[in-house]
Amino acid sequence: MKFSIRSKFSTGMVFLIIILVLSIFSAYYMNSVSNETGAILKENYLSVVYARDMAEGLMKINQEITSSFIKKENPRSLILNNELKVVGNSFQSEKRNITEPGEDKLVAGIETDLKEYSDAVLKYLESPLTETSVLLLQKKFDSLFEQLMQLSQMNGKAIEVKTDNTKITSQDALTQMSIIATLCFIIALFYSYSFSSYSNERFSQLYNGVKKLGSGDYKYRLDFDGTDKFYEISLVINQMAGNLSENEKNVKEPMPIESGKALLISEIQELKSVLTRIKNIETEAEMLIVKLEEKI
């Protein structure tokens, strides 16, 4: 199936539009993946921060209780109450930031133990310096601290896994988009070359036809197919060749000089008209090719 110039140019433009759409879609997709991944990783990172803040607060409480017990002094209630408040706030933030499978159960266990530990600390403030109370608080601290480390490790591992998965997904998407864009570019380039070759071939045929007519070969005919302007011009040239051929047959018959001059001038004018149309088509084709190459 043969395509006209307009069809080939239109098809090439379609592929250029596809390339443009793919470029926009790729940029949007990569930006979307980046934003979603950033939001997910931020949630995991915050869980790590909350676990660290709770662990630091509990360590300060445990240190104050242990130090005061060794020194046989009453613990400073202001420090204990402030740290309990900090730990409680961090826990509430973590409770609203559960993202990983099994994290809800771990947080529920931390909530139960933290409440028991807070109650034990407040009770200790009422009757300090008892060895049994200190040992109980130490045991609860160890249990809480271990759970907080599990929470931190769970989210830290999730950050590593999600980062690796995102890299793989982004790389796969980039590879697929690159392959599709390359194929479209090659096809568009092919159509651009085909368009140029098609025009050059048509111009060459027209040039050879006019050249043969100019050398006196009035029996030569252009055999163009299609419905483009080249085909229309070929019909005009063939008609002109037919007229010249008829005139050649009648050349032996007497003809008034003025009539012969008028006929010759008419044929020359017709030939000039054809050549002008060929030149216009060539100019239009060159402009289309330049536009197509600029878009590529």
Backbone hydrogen bonds, N-H to C=O, Kabsch-Sander energy under -0.5 kcal/mol:
donor,donor_aa,acceptor,acceptor_aa,energy
8,K,4,S,-2.5
9,F,5,I,-2.8
10,S,6,R,-2.6
11,T,7,S,-2.5
12,G,8,K,-2.5
13,M,9,F,-2.2
14,V,10,S,-1.9
15,F,11,T,-1.8
16,L,12,G,-1.8
17,I,13,M,-2.3
18,I,14,V,-2.1
19,I,15,F,-2.2
20,L,16,L,-2.1
21,V,17,I,-2.8
22,L,18,I,-2.7
23,S,19,I,-2.2
24,I,20,L,-2.3
25,F,21,V,-3.0
26,S,22,L,-2.8
27,A,23,S,-2.2
28,Y,24,I,-2.5
29,Y,25,F,-3.1
30,M,26,S,-2.8
31,N,27,A,-2.1
32,S,28,Y,-2.5
33,V,29,Y,-2.9
34,S,30,M,-2.3
35,N,31,N,-2.4
36,E,32,S,-2.7
37,T,33,V,-2.7
38,G,34,S,-2.4
39,A,35,N,-2.2
40,I,36,E,-2.3
41,L,37,T,-2.9
42,K,38,G,-1.8
43,E,39,A,-1.7
44,N,40,I,-1.9
45,Y,41,L,-2.6
46,L,42,K,-2.5
47,S,43,E,-1.7
48,V,44,N,-1.8
49,V,45,Y,-2.2
50,Y,46,L,-2.9
51,A,47,S,-2.4
52,R,48,V,-2.1
53,D,49,V,-2.6
54,M,50,Y,-2.4
55,A,51,A,-2.3
56,E,52,R,-2.6
57,G,53,D,-2.3
58,L,54,M,-2.5
59,M,55,A,-2.1
60,K,56,E,-2.0
61,I,57,G,-2.1
62,N,58,L,-2.9
63,Q,59,M,-2.5
64,E,60,K,-2.3
65,I,61,I,-2.4
66,T,62,N,-2.6
67,S,63,Q,-2.7
68,S,64,E,-2.3
69,F,65,I,-2.0
70,I,66,T,-2.3
71,K,67,S,-2.1
72,K,69,F,-0.7
73,E,68,S,-3.3
77,S,75,P,-0.8
80,L,76,R,-1.9
81,N,77,S,-2.9
82,N,78,L,-2.3
83,E,79,I,-2.4
84,L,80,L,-2.3
85,K,81,N,-1.9
86,V,82,N,-2.2
87,V,83,E,-2.7
88,G,84,L,-2.4
89,N,85,K,-2.4
90,S,86,V,-2.2
91,F,87,V,-2.2
92,Q,88,G,-2.2
93,S,89,N,-1.9
94,E,90,S,-2.1
95,K,91,F,-2.4
96,R,92,Q,-1.0
97,N,94,E,-1.7
103,E,100,E,-1.8
106,L,102,G,-1.7
107,V,103,E,-2.5
108,A,104,D,-2.1
109,G,105,K,-2.1
110,I,106,L,-2.1
111,E,107,V,-2.4
112,T,108,A,-1.9
113,D,109,G,-2.3
114,L,110,I,-2.9
115,K,111,E,-2.0
116,E,112,T,-1.9
117,Y,113,D,-2.5
118,S,114,L,-2.8
119,D,115,K,-2.4
120,A,116,E,-2.1
121,V,117,Y,-2.3
122,L,118,S,-2.4
123,K,119,D,-2.0
124,Y,120,A,-2.1
125,L,121,V,-1.7
126,E,122,L,-0.7
126,E,123,K,-0.6
127,S,123,K,-1.3
131,E,129,L,-0.5
134,V,130,T,-1.9
135,L,131,E,-2.4
136,L,132,T,-2.1
137,L,133,S,-2.4
138,Q,134,V,-2.4
139,K,135,L,-2.1
140,K,136,L,-2.3
141,F,137,L,-2.4
142,D,138,Q,-2.4
143,S,139,K,-1.9
144,L,140,K,-2.4
145,F,141,F,-3.0
146,E,142,D,-2.0
147,Q,143,S,-1.8
148,L,144,L,-2.4
149,M,145,F,-1.9
150,Q,146,E,-1.9
151,L,147,Q,-2.2
152,S,148,L,-2.3
153,Q,149,M,-2.6
154,M,150,Q,-2.5
155,N,151,L,-1.9
156,G,152,S,-2.2
157,K,153,Q,-2.7
158,A,154,M,-1.7
159,I,155,N,-1.9
160,E,156,G,-1.7
161,V,157,K,-2.5
162,K,158,A,-2.7
163,T,159,I,-2.0
164,D,160,E,-2.2
165,N,161,V,-2.6
166,T,162,K,-2.4
167,K,163,T,-2.0
168,I,164,D,-2.2
169,T,165,N,-2.9
170,S,166,T,-2.8
171,Q,167,K,-2.3
172,D,168,I,-2.6
173,A,169,T,-2.6
174,L,170,S,-2.5
175,T,171,Q,-2.4
176,Q,172,D,-2.5
177,M,173,A,-2.6
178,S,174,L,-2.2
179,I,175,T,-2.3
180,I,176,Q,-2.4
181,A,177,M,-2.7
182,T,178,S,-2.5
183,L,179,I,-2.4
184,C,180,I,-2.5
185,F,181,A,-2.4
186,I,182,T,-2.6
187,I,183,L,-2.6
188,A,184,C,-2.7
189,L,185,F,-2.6
190,F,186,I,-2.5
191,Y,187,I,-2.4
192,S,188,A,-2.2
193,Y,189,L,-2.5
194,S,190,F,-3.2
195,F,191,Y,-2.7
196,S,192,S,-2.1
197,S,193,Y,-2.9
198,Y,194,S,-2.8
199,S,195,F,-2.2
200,N,196,S,-2.5
201,E,197,S,-2.6
202,R,198,Y,-2.1
203,F,199,S,-2.7
204,S,200,N,-2.4
205,Q,201,E,-2.2
206,L,202,R,-2.4
207,Y,203,F,-2.8
208,N,204,S,-2.6
209,G,205,Q,-2.3
210,V,206,L,-2.6
211,K,207,Y,-2.4
212,K,208,N,-2.5
213,L,209,G,-2.1
214,G,210,V,-2.5
215,S,211,K,-1.4
216,G,213,L,-1.3
217,D,212,K,-2.6
218,Y,216,G,-1.7
220,Y,217,D,-1.1
224,F,222,L,-0.8
232,E,228,D,-1.5
233,I,229,K,-2.5
234,S,230,F,-2.3
235,L,231,Y,-1.7
236,V,232,E,-1.6
237,I,233,I,-2.7
238,N,234,S,-2.7
239,Q,235,L,-2.3
240,M,236,V,-2.5
241,A,237,I,-2.7
242,G,238,N,-2.2
243,N,239,Q,-2.3
244,L,240,M,-2.5
245,S,241,A,-2.4
246,E,242,G,-2.3
247,N,243,N,-2.4
248,E,244,L,-2.1
249,K,245,S,-1.7
250,N,246,E,-1.6
251,V,248,E,-0.9
252,K,249,K,-0.5
253,E,250,N,-1.0
260,G,256,P,-2.5
261,K,257,I,-2.5
262,A,258,E,-2.5
263,L,259,S,-2.6
264,L,260,G,-2.5
265,I,261,K,-2.9
266,S,262,A,-2.3
267,E,263,L,-2.4
268,I,264,L,-2.4
269,Q,265,I,-2.6
270,E,266,S,-2.2
271,L,267,E,-2.4
272,K,268,I,-2.6
273,S,269,Q,-2.2
274,V,270,E,-2.1
275,L,271,L,-2.6
276,T,272,K,-2.4
277,R,273,S,-2.1
278,I,274,V,-2.3
279,K,275,L,-2.3
280,N,276,T,-2.3
281,I,277,R,-2.3
282,E,278,I,-2.3
283,T,279,K,-2.3
284,E,280,N,-2.5
285,A,281,I,-2.6
286,E,282,E,-2.3
287,M,283,T,-2.1
288,L,284,E,-2.2
289,I,285,A,-2.5
290,V,286,E,-2.4
291,K,287,M,-2.3
292,L,288,L,-2.4
293,E,289,I,-2.6
294,E,290,V,-2.3
295,K,291,K,-2.0
296,I,292,L,-1.6
